[in-house]
Amino acid sequence: MKKAVGIRFKPAGKVYDFDSGAFVLNRGDHVIVETEQGLGLGVVVVPPVPYDQSAANQLGKPLKKVFRLASQEDFLQKEKNTGTEKQAHTYCLSCIRELELKMNLFNVESSFDASKLTFFFTSEGRVDFRQLVKMLVKKFGVRVEMRQVGIRNQAKMCGGIGRCGREICCSAFIEKFGPVSIRMAKEQGLSLNPTKISGQCGRLMCCLTFENEMYKKIKEKFPKVGKAVKTKNGKGKVIRHNAIHNCISIRLEDGQEIEARIDEIIT
């Protein structure tokens, strides 16, 4: 029975399945694998598990194999690539200023065999970077790819600290971006001030999605805002929900505002 192992190439990046072959692998092992771009250095994040080869073939291409365990020379190659990436980033920035291109370069990645450099940038519109590519190819003598990405992808690749004081979620563990709507902020009773519900990327914070379903479940038993209710203090209307404390704010007929727990509402 063949076994599939989950390999990740970047922190919080997508996990790809590979055929582990005869290798005995554990979580955290570094391996060299065959990819469409050539050999790549990855880390095991999902230990080998048996899989049906015929089923894998039906879903698409057969799984590529783990080539070998990473050696000291591979780590030295990775370190060398990192130096090349820094040099390429600095040179590309100078070229962008020289050509007066309206683009924001934020990251450079080298293929493991150093045969290709990928430059990641953001821009408000289309950029004619043909002259820039010629300058980069002449300087480094390798294949060059310019990749324009969204602002959320930039935040994921660059990382940072969120308003919660922890590493931003997209850089720490989110593999794929999901939809985030302003309705989620309303559901949680948050301030709709854009500066308070937006992340470093300027978009709505991804963490709004984490507790959204729980908020909706808790509030199923809450009377809707605007509904008339009775309390021990008299009649009034619901004006706010506080799901965290399991209570609601009520404006009484005399104009007074009170907070009451759900079990204190008189039905």
C-alpha positions as CSV (number, residue, x, y, z in Angstrom):
1,M,0.0,0.0,0.0
2,K,1.4,3.4,-1.0
3,K,1.6,6.2,1.5
4,A,0.9,9.9,1.0
5,V,2.7,12.6,3.1
6,G,1.7,16.2,3.5
7,I,4.5,18.7,2.6
8,R,4.6,22.4,3.2
9,F,7.1,24.7,1.4
10,K,6.3,28.0,3.2
11,P,5.1,28.9,6.7
12,A,1.3,28.8,6.7
13,G,1.4,27.8,3.1
14,K,-0.7,25.2,1.4
15,V,-0.1,21.6,2.2
16,Y,0.7,19.4,-0.8
17,D,0.4,15.6,-0.9
18,F,3.4,13.5,-2.1
19,D,4.1,9.8,-2.4
20,S,6.5,9.0,0.5
21,G,7.8,5.9,-1.2
22,A,10.0,3.8,1.0
23,F,11.0,6.7,3.3
24,V,10.1,6.6,7.0
25,L,9.1,10.2,7.6
26,N,8.0,12.1,10.7
27,R,6.4,15.5,11.3
28,G,9.1,18.1,11.1
29,D,11.5,16.2,8.7
30,H,12.9,18.2,5.8
31,V,12.8,16.5,2.4
32,I,13.6,17.1,-1.2
33,V,10.6,16.5,-3.5
34,E,9.8,16.6,-7.1
35,T,7.6,19.5,-8.1
36,E,6.4,21.0,-11.4
37,Q,9.1,23.6,-11.0
38,G,11.9,21.1,-10.4
39,L,13.2,19.9,-7.0
40,G,12.0,21.7,-3.9
41,L,12.8,21.8,-0.2
42,G,9.8,21.2,2.1
43,V,8.9,20.1,5.6
44,V,6.7,17.2,6.6
45,V,3.5,18.5,8.4
46,V,1.3,15.5,7.9
47,P,2.9,12.0,8.6
48,P,2.5,9.3,5.9
49,V,-0.9,7.7,5.6
50,P,-2.0,4.9,3.2
51,Y,-3.8,6.0,0.0
52,D,-5.5,4.3,-2.9
53,Q,-3.4,5.0,-6.0
54,S,-6.2,4.3,-8.4
55,A,-8.4,6.8,-6.6
56,A,-5.6,9.4,-6.7
57,N,-5.2,8.9,-10.5
58,Q,-9.0,9.4,-11.0
59,L,-8.8,12.8,-9.1
60,G,-6.0,14.1,-11.3
61,K,-2.3,13.5,-11.8
62,P,-0.6,10.8,-9.8
63,L,1.3,12.0,-6.7
64,K,4.9,13.1,-7.2
65,K,7.4,11.3,-5.1
66,V,9.7,12.4,-2.2
67,F,13.1,12.4,-3.8
68,R,15.2,12.1,-0.7
69,L,15.8,13.4,2.8
70,A,17.4,16.9,2.9
71,S,21.1,17.0,3.5
72,Q,23.4,19.6,4.9
73,E,24.3,20.7,1.4
74,D,20.6,21.4,0.7
75,F,20.4,23.7,3.7
76,L,23.5,25.5,2.5
77,Q,21.9,25.9,-0.9
78,K,18.8,27.3,0.8
79,E,20.9,29.8,2.6
80,K,22.7,30.8,-0.6
81,N,19.3,31.3,-2.3
82,T,18.2,33.6,0.6
83,G,21.3,35.7,-0.1
84,T,20.4,35.9,-3.8
85,E,16.8,36.9,-3.0
86,K,18.0,39.8,-0.8
87,Q,20.4,41.0,-3.5
88,A,17.7,40.6,-6.2
89,H,15.2,42.6,-4.1
90,T,17.6,45.5,-3.6
91,Y,18.6,45.6,-7.3
92,C,15.0,45.4,-8.5
93,L,14.0,48.3,-6.3
94,S,16.7,50.4,-7.8
95,C,15.5,49.5,-11.3
96,I,11.9,50.3,-10.4
97,R,13.0,53.8,-9.3
98,E,15.1,54.2,-12.4
99,L,12.2,53.2,-14.7
100,E,9.7,55.2,-12.5
101,L,7.3,52.2,-12.4
102,K,4.2,52.4,-10.2
103,M,4.6,49.1,-8.4
104,N,5.3,48.0,-4.9
105,L,7.9,45.2,-4.8
106,F,7.7,43.4,-1.4
107,N,9.2,39.9,-1.9
108,V,11.5,37.8,-4.1
109,E,11.7,34.0,-4.1
110,S,14.3,31.8,-5.7
111,S,13.6,28.3,-7.0
112,F,15.6,25.7,-5.0
113,D,18.0,25.1,-7.9
114,A,18.5,28.9,-8.3
115,S,17.3,28.7,-12.0
116,K,14.4,31.1,-11.5
117,L,13.6,34.2,-9.6
118,T,10.0,35.3,-8.9
119,F,9.3,38.9,-7.9
120,F,6.1,39.6,-6.1
121,F,4.5,43.1,-6.2
122,T,1.3,45.0,-5.8
123,S,0.0,47.7,-8.0
124,E,-3.3,49.7,-8.5
125,G,-3.3,48.9,-12.2
126,R,-1.4,47.1,-14.9
127,V,2.3,47.6,-15.1
128,D,4.5,47.4,-18.2
129,F,7.5,45.7,-16.7
130,R,9.1,44.4,-19.9
131,Q,12.2,46.6,-19.6
132,L,12.5,45.7,-16.0
133,V,12.6,42.0,-16.8
134,K,15.3,42.6,-19.4
135,M,17.4,44.4,-16.8
136,L,16.9,41.6,-14.2
137,V,17.7,38.8,-16.7
138,K,20.9,40.6,-17.7
139,K,22.0,41.0,-14.1
140,F,21.3,37.5,-12.7
141,G,21.2,35.3,-15.8
142,V,18.2,33.3,-14.8
143,R,14.5,33.0,-15.7
144,V,12.5,35.9,-14.2
145,E,8.8,35.9,-13.4
146,M,6.9,39.1,-12.2
147,R,3.8,38.2,-10.2
148,Q,1.2,40.8,-9.3
149,V,-0.8,39.7,-6.2
150,G,-3.5,41.2,-4.0
151,I,-3.0,43.2,-0.8
152,R,-4.1,40.3,1.4
153,N,-1.5,38.0,-0.2
154,Q,1.1,40.7,0.6
155,A,0.2,40.8,4.2
156,K,0.3,37.0,4.4
157,M,3.8,36.8,2.8
158,C,5.3,39.7,4.8
159,G,3.7,38.9,8.2
160,G,3.4,41.2,11.1
161,I,1.6,41.7,14.5
162,G,-2.1,42.3,14.6
163,R,-4.1,44.6,17.0
164,C,-4.5,41.6,19.3
165,G,-0.8,41.5,19.9
166,R,-0.2,38.2,18.2
167,E,1.1,37.2,14.7
168,I,-1.5,38.0,12.0
169,C,-3.6,34.9,11.3
170,C,-3.0,34.8,7.5
171,S,0.7,34.6,8.1
172,A,0.5,32.2,11.1
173,F,-1.9,29.5,9.9
174,I,-4.5,30.5,7.3
175,E,-3.8,28.5,4.1
176,K,-6.6,29.9,2.0
177,F,-8.5,33.1,2.2
178,G,-12.2,32.9,2.9
179,P,-14.9,35.6,2.3
180,V,-15.3,38.2,5.1
181,S,-18.3,40.5,5.1
182,I,-19.4,43.6,7.1
183,R,-22.4,41.5,8.2
184,M,-20.1,39.5,10.4
185,A,-19.0,42.6,12.3
186,K,-22.6,43.6,12.7
187,E,-23.5,40.1,14.0
188,Q,-20.8,40.5,16.7
189,G,-21.9,44.0,17.7
190,L,-18.5,45.5,16.7
191,S,-17.9,49.1,15.9
192,L,-18.2,49.6,12.1
193,N,-15.3,52.1,12.2
194,P,-13.0,50.8,9.3
195,T,-9.9,51.4,11.4
196,K,-11.1,49.1,14.1
197,I,-12.2,46.1,12.0
198,S,-9.6,46.2,9.3
199,G,-6.3,44.3,9.3
200,Q,-2.9,45.4,8.2
201,C,-3.9,44.8,4.6
202,G,-6.7,47.3,4.9
203,R,-9.4,44.7,4.3
204,L,-11.8,43.3,6.9
205,M,-10.0,41.2,9.5
206,C,-10.0,37.5,8.7
207,C,-10.6,36.7,12.4
208,L,-14.2,38.0,12.0
209,T,-15.0,34.6,10.4
210,F,-13.7,32.5,13.3
211,E,-16.5,33.2,15.8
212,N,-19.2,34.2,13.5
213,E,-21.0,30.9,13.5
214,M,-20.8,30.8,17.4
215,Y,-22.3,34.3,17.6
216,K,-25.2,33.3,15.3
217,K,-25.8,30.2,17.4
218,I,-25.8,32.0,20.7
219,K,-28.1,34.8,19.4
220,E,-30.7,32.3,18.1
221,K,-32.4,32.5,21.5
222,F,-32.2,36.3,21.7
223,P,-35.2,38.4,20.9
224,K,-34.6,40.6,17.9
225,V,-33.6,44.2,18.2
226,G,-36.7,46.4,18.3
227,K,-38.9,43.6,19.7
228,A,-41.1,44.5,22.8
229,V,-40.3,42.5,25.9
230,K,-41.3,42.4,29.6
231,T,-38.8,42.6,32.5
232,K,-39.2,42.9,36.2
233,N,-38.6,46.6,35.7
234,G,-41.4,47.0,33.2
235,K,-42.0,46.9,29.5
236,G,-39.4,48.0,26.9
237,K,-37.8,47.3,23.5
238,V,-34.6,45.5,22.8
239,I,-31.9,47.9,21.5
240,R,-28.7,45.8,21.7
241,H,-27.4,42.3,22.0
242,N,-24.4,41.3,24.2
243,A,-23.7,37.7,23.2
244,I,-20.5,37.5,25.3
245,H,-22.4,38.1,28.5
246,N,-25.6,36.4,27.3
247,C,-27.7,39.5,28.0
248,I,-29.5,42.3,26.1
249,S,-29.9,46.0,26.5
250,I,-33.5,47.2,26.8
251,R,-35.0,50.7,26.7
252,L,-37.9,50.9,29.1
253,E,-41.1,52.9,28.4
254,D,-39.8,55.7,30.7
255,G,-36.6,56.1,28.6
256,Q,-34.3,54.3,31.1
257,E,-31.8,51.7,29.7
258,I,-31.1,48.5,31.5
259,E,-29.3,45.3,30.8
260,A,-31.0,42.0,31.4
261,R,-30.0,38.3,31.1
262,I,-32.0,36.2,28.7
263,D,-33.4,34.1,31.5
264,E,-34.7,37.3,33.2
265,I,-37.0,38.2,30.3
266,I,-40.7,37.6,31.2
267,T,-42.5,35.7,28.4
